[in-house]
Amino acid sequence: MAQQARTMIEALTQCAFSRETGYTHMAEDGTTRFESFHELYCRASRIGLALQLHGVAKGDRLGLILSDSQKLVDSLFGAFL
């Protein structure tokens, strides 16, 4: 049995193996789209790697200004990873 996650990142990492669990994202225009935690984890991992390659390290402060809420979610988790 898997150990219970203590942080959002631990929870996302545990859920990332399933393409069936996720959340529904609602855009500004009211349209909805199901996102699996696997998809979110993959995008967030790419963003996290890009941040590392640009010299961002654990403990650094990072500002995010994004108008697209989906990109904000991806970037937030990418920064946490």
C-alpha positions as CSV (number, residue, x, y, z in Angstrom):
1,M,0.0,0.0,0.0
2,A,1.3,3.4,-1.0
3,Q,2.3,5.8,1.8
4,Q,-0.1,8.7,2.2
5,A,1.2,11.9,0.5
6,R,2.1,14.8,2.9
7,T,2.5,17.5,0.2
8,M,0.9,18.5,-3.0
9,I,4.0,17.4,-4.9
10,E,4.0,14.0,-3.3
11,A,0.3,13.6,-4.2
12,L,0.8,14.7,-7.8
13,T,3.8,12.3,-8.1
14,Q,1.7,9.4,-6.8
15,C,-1.2,10.2,-9.0
16,A,0.9,10.8,-12.1
17,F,1.0,7.1,-13.0
18,S,-2.8,7.1,-13.7
19,R,-4.2,8.7,-16.8
20,E,-7.7,8.2,-15.4
21,T,-7.5,10.4,-12.3
22,G,-7.3,14.2,-12.7
23,Y,-9.4,17.3,-12.5
24,T,-11.6,19.4,-14.8
25,H,-10.2,22.7,-16.0
26,M,-12.6,25.5,-16.8
27,A,-11.4,28.1,-19.2
28,E,-12.5,31.8,-19.1
29,D,-15.0,31.2,-21.9
30,G,-16.7,28.5,-19.8
31,T,-15.5,25.5,-21.8
32,T,-14.2,22.6,-19.7
33,R,-11.6,19.9,-20.3
34,F,-10.5,16.9,-18.3
35,E,-6.8,16.9,-17.4
36,S,-5.2,13.8,-16.1
37,F,-2.7,14.2,-13.3
38,H,-0.3,12.3,-15.6
39,E,-0.6,15.1,-18.3
40,L,-0.1,17.8,-15.6
41,Y,2.9,16.0,-14.2
42,C,4.5,15.7,-17.6
43,R,4.1,19.4,-18.5
44,A,5.1,20.5,-15.0
45,S,8.3,18.3,-15.2
46,R,9.3,20.0,-18.5
47,I,8.8,23.4,-17.0
48,G,10.7,22.5,-13.9
49,L,13.6,21.2,-16.0
50,A,13.6,24.4,-18.1
51,L,13.7,26.5,-14.9
52,Q,16.7,24.5,-13.7
53,L,18.5,24.9,-17.0
54,H,18.0,28.6,-16.7
55,G,19.7,28.6,-13.3
56,V,16.7,28.6,-11.0
57,A,17.5,26.5,-7.9
58,K,15.6,25.4,-4.8
59,G,15.0,28.3,-2.5
60,D,15.1,30.9,-5.3
61,R,12.2,33.3,-5.5
62,L,10.2,33.1,-8.7
63,G,7.5,35.4,-10.0
64,L,4.8,34.1,-12.4
65,I,2.6,36.4,-14.4
66,L,0.4,34.4,-16.7
67,S,-3.0,35.2,-18.0
68,D,-3.9,31.6,-18.9
69,S,-5.0,29.7,-15.8
70,Q,-3.9,26.3,-17.2
71,K,-0.4,27.6,-17.9
72,L,-0.3,29.0,-14.3
73,V,-1.2,25.6,-12.8
74,D,1.5,23.9,-15.0
75,S,4.1,26.5,-14.1
76,L,3.2,26.5,-10.4
77,F,3.7,22.7,-10.1
78,G,6.8,23.0,-12.4
79,A,8.3,25.4,-9.9
80,F,7.5,23.1,-7.0
81,L,9.0,20.1,-8.6
